[in-house]
């Protein structure tokens, strides 16, 4: 077998990954133990631990969008049009990806939610402005103050 260097390298990499998994599992076990103890103390004070929300936003990456693709799409559409809605971006994205926005309501709703999160983040960063509230909300590029 002439690939002894390849096999040796793969064996070494596998051994390292297996060690990292064991270390991560050990760290996870410690965290779970800490959580159990904190929950027990909270129960002593009459607080139900399940009522405490997790800190931070847990997002599951979409298989349909690359990194920063949503914000890029939003900016592109805002350059084309004066104002947009999240649904405008969703419909265009679905069409670009050869998906049917009229027949796949669940996916369109998922796209809308992801785009709205991105728009809100862009608003916090001062890049876009919201026009209106509720279902009819529209978005536009933020004005740059040049005073």
Secondary structure, DSSP 8 states (H G I E B T S, - for coil): ---HHHHHHHHHHHHHHHHHHHHHHHHHHHHHHHHHHHHHHHHHTT--GGGS--SS------SS--TTHHHHHHHHHHHHSS-B-HHHHHHHHHHHTT--TTT-HHHHHHHHHHHHHHHHHHHHTTSEEEES-GGG-EEEE------
